[in-house]
Amino acid sequence: MSQSWANHDALPAAPATSAEHGGRGESSRLWRGRLSSLASVAALGVAAWWGHHTGWAVPKFSTLFGRQLPHESGWCEEHGVPHDLCIECDDDAKVPKFDVAWCSVHGVAQCPFEHPEVIESRPPSQLVEADRQRAARALALRPRSENNSRCKSHLRHVQFASREAEELSGVDVQPVGREPIVETISANGEVGYDETRIAHLASRVAGTVWRVRRQVGERVKKGEVLALVDSAEVGRAKADFLQALTRQRLAGVTAERIGSLAAQGAVPERQIREVAAGREEAEIRLLGARQALVNLGFAIPDDWFADLEVPEVSERLRLLDVPTEIIATLGEAAASSNLFPLRAALDGVVIARNVVEGEVVDISSPLFTLGDVSHMWLKLDVRQDDIDLVSLGAPVRFESSNASRKAPITGHVSWISTEADIRSRTVKLRVDLPNDGHLRANTFGTGRIVLREEPEAIVVPSRAIHWEGCCHVVFVRDRNYFQPGALTFYHVRKVRLGVRQDEQTEILAGLAPGEVIAVDGSNIMAAQLLRSNLGAGCDCANHH
């Protein structure tokens, strides 16, 4: 069994049983636990003593990157290199310092557009006119983060004692390259039907639904019969047409007979005029009866009844516009003249069906809703701050919340609202989207409105960019890095940032393709630059 610490220490040395071994093992673990706690307290005490006596100062850069080796000129504690090699302390060091005028157009010092001599690449690279135009487009589009024009950090350098010291620091480099970038505005949106491609179909006549031929989800063609309605109004219209046709033909025969008698002088003038007027009236009545059928949706061409006798016209009129394949299934209803075919107004899908066979309907109740779903509407809610950047026709890339749909769908802005929502204070805009069958109404997603698309932008990894207090900077390796006897150092270069895309950031000004910059480990260099600024007083700190 376990014993107290006092008793355990007083026991004489003797052969231990297995039980005693267990007790001693547990006591040993307790001792180790106490010693660990005492060591932690001691470490905290040492750290407190060191912080009190050093003012909690950051360690020297030299202690991070190399050893203070003996040197005849002495060692620069501030920058971690021998005094006679320190380019920061020695104003006569043979290192070019391009103290050129501030570029107010691009917002950087040492602007490569205006002063290509500052470009640190081998062979020397050049910025092209397309780069200048790209920067101009980006700066004109929207405000960009600015640098302080009075800051002098671009005249600073970060130096290593040797290449070995640089390798030990963990600094990794990468050449500045070109990649496509897209600048967008993101907005949440909802997919809906294209309201110009939706048809709510009601019967043109009141009656009873005799047959329904299409169900929800089925595809239909324009003109296809969706349902048949038995309507007395249709029967009356057909009867009126037959009656008007009969009178028109009778009036025509009478006019011809009176005309032949008038040529012989056997008919008074008054009767001739009455017959002519009756014929005109019959023509008008026939025209009205024909128009009534056309208004109901029946097609009555001019030559449809001209050469037919009235019984033949009646037979053809009885099942007017009823498809042949339906006539074969009518049975007793084939004798009715009251059938009205309700037809599809467009190619599409049956979205809703609000009728059953035998139901009494009127002209105010939609029976079917059809939709052409080959195109859909996306409605986005855009912030007021961003809406002025959007123009009609701007491309939009929509990413649906549907997990099965990975690739974005591209459409274009077709409408921008003239008012803001009174609750969200966002502005709605509409995008026309082609639908390959994956888009569904009342689903959500994110729309990215494309403001600017650059196929060959200058980009760098975002982790290579640092904010040093008033400017964005990167560390550019000196062009003579691999020359014999060359010093190992990096230039501090101010940059103007464009859009960030994933882990890359567009550079509008300040760098040229081919220049080599510090990426991984550059945060250590930024810390040294900030430490030096705090020690000497940053030039820009007093100008904010």
C-alpha positions in Angstrom: 0.0 0.0 0.0 1.1 3.6 -0.4 2.9 5.4 2.4 3.3 9.0 3.4 6.3 10.9 2.0 7.9 11.2 5.4 7.6 7.5 6.3 8.8 6.5 2.8 12.0 8.6 3.2 12.7 7.1 6.7 12.5 3.5 5.7 15.9 1.6 5.7 17.1 0.0 2.5 15.9 -3.6 2.3 14.8 -6.1 -0.4 11.4 -4.9 -1.7 8.4 -7.1 -2.3 6.3 -6.7 -5.4 3.8 -4.7 -3.3 6.5 -2.5 -2.0 7.7 -2.0 -5.5 4.2 -0.8 -6.4 4.2 1.6 -3.5 7.6 3.0 -4.4 6.6 3.4 -8.1 3.6 5.5 -7.1 5.7 7.6 -4.7 8.3 8.1 -7.4 5.5 9.4 -9.8 4.3 11.8 -7.1 7.9 13.1 -6.6 8.2 13.7 -10.4 4.9 15.6 -10.5 6.0 17.9 -7.7 9.4 18.5 -9.2 7.7 19.3 -12.6 5.5 21.9 -10.8 8.6 23.4 -9.0 10.4 23.6 -12.4 7.5 25.4 -14.0 7.4 27.9 -11.1 11.1 28.4 -11.4 10.9 29.0 -15.2 8.2 31.6 -14.7 10.4 33.3 -12.1 13.4 33.4 -14.4 11.2 34.8 -17.2 9.8 37.5 -14.9 13.3 38.4 -13.7 14.6 38.6 -17.4 11.6 40.7 -18.5 12.0 43.1 -15.6 15.7 43.7 -16.3 15.4 43.8 -20.2 12.2 45.8 -20.4 10.6 42.8 -22.3 12.6 43.8 -25.4 12.5 41.7 -28.6 15.6 39.6 -29.1 18.2 41.0 -31.5 17.8 40.0 -35.1 21.3 38.6 -35.1 20.4 36.1 -32.3 17.6 34.7 -34.6 19.6 34.4 -37.8 23.3 33.8 -37.0 26.1 33.7 -34.5 28.1 36.8 -33.5 31.3 35.6 -35.0 34.5 37.5 -34.2 35.3 40.1 -36.8 37.9 42.8 -37.1 35.3 45.6 -37.6 33.1 44.4 -34.8 29.5 43.2 -34.9 26.4 45.3 -35.6 24.0 44.2 -32.8 21.1 46.0 -34.4 21.2 44.3 -37.8 23.1 41.1 -37.1 26.1 41.6 -39.5 29.7 42.8 -39.3 30.0 46.6 -39.0 31.9 47.0 -42.3 29.2 45.0 -44.1 26.1 46.6 -42.6 24.4 48.5 -45.4 22.0 50.1 -43.0 24.6 51.7 -40.8 27.2 52.4 -43.5 26.0 55.3 -45.7 29.0 54.6 -48.0 28.0 51.0 -48.7 27.8 50.3 -52.4 24.1 49.5 -52.4 21.8 51.6 -54.7 19.2 53.6 -52.8 16.6 54.8 -55.2 15.2 57.8 -53.4 13.0 58.8 -56.3 9.9 61.0 -56.2 6.6 59.6 -54.8 4.3 58.3 -57.6 0.9 59.9 -56.9 -0.7 58.1 -59.8 0.0 54.6 -58.5 0.5 55.4 -54.8 3.9 53.8 -54.2 7.5 54.9 -53.8 10.1 53.6 -56.3 7.3 53.1 -58.9 8.5 50.5 -61.5 6.2 52.2 -64.1 8.0 55.5 -63.8 11.4 54.2 -62.7 12.2 50.8 -64.3 15.8 51.1 -62.9 14.4 50.0 -59.5 13.4 46.5 -60.8 15.5 43.8 -59.1 15.4 41.0 -61.6 18.0 39.3 -63.8 17.6 39.7 -66.7 15.8 43.0 -66.2 12.1 42.6 -66.7 9.8 45.3 -68.0 6.2 46.3 -67.3 4.1 46.5 -70.4 1.4 49.0 -71.4 -1.2 46.4 -70.5 0.0 46.5 -66.9 -0.4 50.3 -66.8 -3.9 50.0 -68.2 -4.8 47.3 -65.8 -3.7 49.4 -62.8 -5.7 52.4 -64.2 -8.9 50.3 -64.5 -8.5 48.9 -61.0 -7.8 52.3 -59.4 -10.7 54.0 -61.3 -13.1 51.2 -60.3 -13.1 51.6 -56.5 -11.0 53.0 -53.7 -7.9 50.9 -52.9 -5.8 50.7 -49.7 -3.3 53.6 -49.7 0.3 53.9 -48.5 1.7 56.9 -46.7 3.6 59.2 -49.1 6.0 60.5 -46.4 7.1 57.1 -45.1 10.7 56.3 -45.9 10.7 52.5 -45.2 11.4 51.9 -48.9 15.0 53.1 -48.3 15.5 50.3 -45.7 17.0 46.9 -46.3 16.8 43.6 -44.4 20.3 42.0 -44.4 21.6 38.5 -43.5 25.1 37.8 -42.3 25.3 35.0 -44.9 23.3 32.7 -47.1 23.6 30.0 -44.4 22.0 32.4 -41.9 19.2 33.1 -44.4 18.6 29.4 -44.8 18.5 28.9 -41.1 15.9 31.6 -40.7 13.5 29.6 -42.8 13.0 32.3 -45.5 11.7 30.8 -48.8 11.5 32.9 -52.0 9.3 32.9 -55.1 9.4 34.8 -58.3 6.7 37.3 -59.1 4.4 35.9 -61.7 1.2 36.4 -63.7 -2.1 34.7 -63.2 -5.7 35.5 -64.1 -7.8 37.3 -61.5 -11.5 38.2 -61.3 -12.7 41.0 -59.1 -16.3 40.5 -58.0 -19.1 41.6 -55.6 -20.8 38.8 -53.7 -24.5 38.9 -52.9 -27.0 36.4 -51.7 -29.8 35.5 -54.1 -32.8 33.4 -54.9 -33.7 31.5 -58.1 -37.1 31.9 -59.5 -39.0 31.4 -62.7 -38.5 33.8 -65.6 -41.8 35.7 -65.4 -41.8 36.4 -69.1 -41.8 32.7 -69.7 -44.7 31.7 -67.4 -48.3 31.3 -68.5 -51.3 31.0 -66.2 -54.0 29.4 -68.4 -57.7 29.7 -67.8 -60.6 28.6 -69.9 -62.0 31.3 -72.2 -65.4 30.0 -71.6 -67.3 28.8 -68.5 -68.3 25.2 -68.4 -67.5 21.7 -67.1 -64.1 20.1 -67.4 -64.7 17.0 -69.5 -61.2 15.6 -69.7 -57.7 16.6 -68.4 -54.8 15.3 -70.5 -51.6 16.6 -68.8 -50.2 16.3 -65.3 -47.7 18.4 -63.2 -44.1 17.9 -64.3 -44.9 16.8 -67.9 -43.4 18.7 -70.8 -45.7 20.1 -73.4 -45.5 21.8 -76.7 -47.1 25.1 -77.7 -50.6 24.4 -79.1 -50.9 21.0 -77.4 -54.3 20.3 -75.8 -54.2 20.3 -72.0 -57.9 19.8 -71.3 -61.4 19.8 -72.9 -64.1 21.9 -71.5 -67.8 21.3 -72.2 -69.3 24.7 -72.6 -72.8 25.7 -73.9 -71.3 29.0 -74.9 -69.1 27.2 -77.5 -72.2 25.4 -78.9 -74.1 28.7 -79.2 -71.1 30.3 -81.0 -71.0 27.5 -83.5 -74.7 27.6 -84.1 -74.6 31.4 -84.6 -71.9 30.9 -87.2 -73.9 28.3 -89.1 -77.0 30.5 -89.0 -75.0 33.5 -90.2 -73.4 31.4 -93.0 -76.9 30.2 -94.1 -78.3 33.7 -94.2 -75.2 35.0 -96.0 -75.5 32.4 -98.7 -79.3 32.9 -99.0 -78.8 36.7 -99.3 -76.2 36.0 -102.0 -78.6 33.8 -104.1 -81.4 36.4 -103.7 -79.1 39.2 -104.8 -78.0 37.3 -107.9 -81.6 36.6 -108.9 -82.8 40.2 -108.4 -79.7 41.4 -110.3 -80.8 39.3 -113.4 -84.3 40.7 -113.2 -83.1 44.2 -112.7 -81.1 43.9 -115.9 -84.5 43.3 -117.7 -86.1 46.3 -115.9 -88.6 44.0 -114.2 -87.7 45.0 -110.6 -88.2 48.4 -109.0 -85.1 50.3 -107.8 -86.2 50.3 -104.2 -86.3 46.5 -104.1 -82.8 46.3 -105.6 -81.5 48.5 -102.9 -83.2 46.4 -100.2 -81.7 43.2 -101.5 -78.2 44.7 -101.6 -78.6 46.0 -98.0 -79.8 42.6 -96.8 -76.8 41.0 -98.5 -74.4 43.4 -96.8 -76.1 42.8 -93.4 -75.7 39.0 -93.9 -72.0 39.4 -94.6 -71.6 41.5 -91.5 -73.4 38.9 -89.3 -71.2 36.1 -90.7 -68.2 38.2 -90.0 -69.3 38.7 -86.4 -70.1 35.1 -85.9 -66.7 34.1 -87.3 -64.9 36.6 -85.1 -66.7 35.2 -82.0 -65.2 31.8 -82.7 -61.8 33.3 -83.4 -62.0 35.1 -80.0 -62.6 31.8 -78.3 -59.4 30.5 -79.9 -60.8 28.6 -82.9 -59.0 29.0 -86.2 -61.5 29.8 -89.1 -59.5 30.5 -92.3 -61.2 32.1 -95.3 -61.1 29.0 -97.5 -62.2 26.7 -94.7 -65.9 26.8 -95.6 -66.1 28.5 -99.0 -66.7 25.4 -101.1 -68.6 23.3 -98.5 -72.3 22.9 -98.1 -73.8 23.9 -94.8 -74.2 20.3 -93.5 -70.6 19.7 -94.3 -69.6 22.9 -92.5 -71.7 21.8 -89.5 -69.9 18.4 -89.3 -66.5 20.0 -89.5 -67.5 22.7 -87.0 -68.8 20.2 -84.5 -65.3 19.0 -83.4 -63.4 22.0 -84.5 -59.7 22.1 -83.3 -60.1 18.8 -81.4 -57.1 16.6 -82.3 -57.8 13.4 -84.2 -56.2 11.2 -81.6 -58.6 12.6 -79.0 -61.7 12.3 -81.2 -61.1 8.5 -81.3 -61.5 8.4 -77.5 -64.5 10.7 -77.1 -67.3 8.0 -77.3 -70.7 9.6 -76.9 -69.1 13.0 -76.4 -68.2 13.0 -80.1 -71.7 14.1 -80.9 -71.3 17.3 -78.9 -70.6 20.6 -80.4 -69.7 22.2 -77.0 -66.1 21.0 -76.6 -63.5 23.7 -76.1 -59.8 22.6 -76.2 -57.6 24.4 -73.7 -54.2 24.7 -75.4 -50.6 25.3 -74.2 -49.5 28.8 -74.9 -45.8 27.9 -74.9 -43.2 25.1 -74.9 -42.5 24.2 -71.3 -43.3 22.2 -68.2 -46.6 21.9 -66.3 -45.8 23.7 -63.1 -49.2 23.6 -61.5 -52.6 21.9 -62.3 -55.6 23.3 -60.5 -58.4 21.3 -62.0 -60.0 17.8 -62.1 -62.4 16.2 -64.5 -66.0 17.1 -63.8 -65.2 20.4 -62.1 -67.2 23.5 -63.1 -64.8 26.3 -64.1 -65.1 30.0 -65.1 -62.9 32.3 -67.0 -61.3 33.8 -63.9 -59.7 30.6 -62.5 -56.3 29.5 -63.8 -56.4 25.8 -64.6 -52.8 25.3 -65.5 -49.5 27.1 -65.0 -46.8 26.4 -67.6 -43.2 27.5 -67.5 -40.3 27.6 -69.9 -37.6 26.5 -67.4 -34.7 26.7 -70.0 -34.0 30.1 -68.5 -34.5 31.2 -64.9 -34.3 34.5 -63.0 -31.8 35.1 -60.2 -32.6 37.9 -57.8 -29.7 39.3 -55.9 -29.7 41.6 -52.9 -26.7 44.0 -53.3 -25.5 46.4 -50.7 -26.1 50.1 -51.4 -22.3 50.7 -51.2 -21.7 48.3 -54.1 -24.7 48.9 -56.4 -23.1 51.9 -58.2 -20.3 49.5 -59.3 -22.8 47.3 -61.2 -24.0 48.0 -64.7 -26.5 46.3 -67.0 -25.0 43.4 -68.9 -22.4 42.7 -66.2 -21.6 39.0 -66.1 -22.6 37.1 -62.9 -21.4 33.7 -61.7 -23.9 31.9 -59.6 -23.0 29.2 -57.2 -26.1 27.3 -56.0 -26.5 26.0 -52.5 -27.3 22.7 -54.0 -24.5 20.4 -53.0 -24.7 18.4 -56.1 -24.1 21.4 -58.3 -20.4 22.3 -58.2 -19.7 24.4 -61.3 -21.0 28.0 -61.3 -23.5 29.1 -63.9 -22.9 32.4 -65.8 -25.6 34.9 -66.6 -25.9 38.6 -67.1 -27.5 41.5 -65.2 -30.8 42.4 -67.0 -32.4 44.7 -64.5 -31.4 46.9 -61.5 -34.1 48.2 -59.2 -34.6 51.9 -58.7 -35.3 51.5 -55.0 -33.8 50.0 -51.9 -35.6 47.5 -49.7 -37.1 49.3 -46.7 -35.9 46.6 -44.3 -32.6 45.3 -45.5 -31.6 48.5 -47.3 -30.3 46.4 -50.2 -31.0 46.9 -53.8 -32.4 44.1 -55.9 -31.1 43.2 -59.3 -32.1 40.5 -61.7 -29.9 38.0 -63.6 -30.9 35.9 -66.6 -29.5 32.4 -66.1 -29.5 29.5 -68.6 -30.8 26.4 -67.0 -29.4 23.0 -67.9 -31.9 21.3 -65.6 -30.1 21.8 -62.3 -31.6 25.1 -61.3 -34.8 25.0 -59.4 -37.2 27.8 -58.4 -37.1 29.0 -54.7 -33.5 27.7 -54.1 -30.7 29.9 -52.8 -27.1 30.6 -53.6 -24.4 33.2 -54.0 -24.0 35.4 -57.0 -20.6 36.9 -57.8 -21.0 40.0 -60.0 -17.9 40.4 -62.2 -16.5 44.0 -62.0 -13.1 43.3 -63.6 -11.5 40.3 -65.2 -7.7 40.3 -65.9 -6.2 37.4 -67.7 -2.6 38.3 -66.9 -2.4 40.1 -63.6 0.7 40.4 -61.5 0.1 38.4 -58.4 2.0 37.2 -55.3 1.2 35.0 -52.4 -0.8 36.9 -49.8 1.5 35.8 -47.0 4.4 37.7 -48.7 2.6 41.0 -48.1 3.0 42.8 -44.8 1.5 46.0 -43.2 4.4 47.8 -41.5 2.4 50.5 -39.9 1.4 52.8 -42.7 2.3 51.0 -45.9 2.0 47.5 -47.5 5.5 46.1 -48.2 7.1 43.1 -49.7 10.8 42.0 -49.4 12.5 41.9 -52.8 15.8 40.0 -53.2 18.7 42.1 -54.6 19.4 41.5 -58.2 23.1 40.8 -57.4 22.4 38.1 -54.9 24.3 35.4 -56.7 27.2 37.6 -57.9 30.6 36.7 -56.3 31.1 38.7 -53.1 27.6 40.1 -53.2 25.9 41.0 -49.9 22.8 39.0 -48.8 20.0 41.4 -48.4 16.4 42.3 -49.4 14.9 45.6 -50.5 11.8 46.9 -48.7 9.3 47.6 -51.5 6.0 49.4 -51.1 3.2 47.9 -53.2 -0.4 48.9 -54.1 -2.8 46.1 -53.7 -5.7 45.1 -56.0 -8.0 42.2 -55.4 -7.3 39.2 -53.2 -8.3 35.9 -54.7 -7.9 32.7 -52.6 -4.3 32.8 -51.4 -3.1 35.2 -54.0 -3.2 39.0 -54.1 -3.0 41.2 -57.2 -0.3 43.8 -57.3 -1.3 47.0 -59.1 2.0 48.8 -58.7 5.3 48.2 -57.0 6.5 44.9 -58.4 7.5 43.6 -61.8 7.3 40.0 -63.1 10.5 38.1 -62.5 11.5 39.8 -59.3 12.2 37.4 -56.4 10.4 38.0 -53.2 10.4 36.5 -49.7 7.3 34.4 -49.0 7.5 31.9 -46.2 9.5 33.3 -43.3 9.0 36.9 -44.5 7.1 37.5 -41.3 10.4 37.4 -39.4 11.8 40.0 -41.8 8.7 42.1 -41.2 9.2 41.8 -37.4 12.8 43.0 -37.8 11.7 46.0 -39.9 9.0 46.9 -37.3 11.5 46.5 -34.5 13.9 48.9 -36.2 11.1 51.4 -36.8 10.1 51.3 -33.2 13.7 51.8 -32.1 14.5 54.6 -34.4 11.0 56.1 -34.7 9.0 55.4 -37.9 8.9 58.4 -40.2 5.3 57.9 -41.0 4.1 57.4 -37.4 3.9 61.1 -36.8 1.9 61.8 -39.9 -1.3 59.8 -39.3 
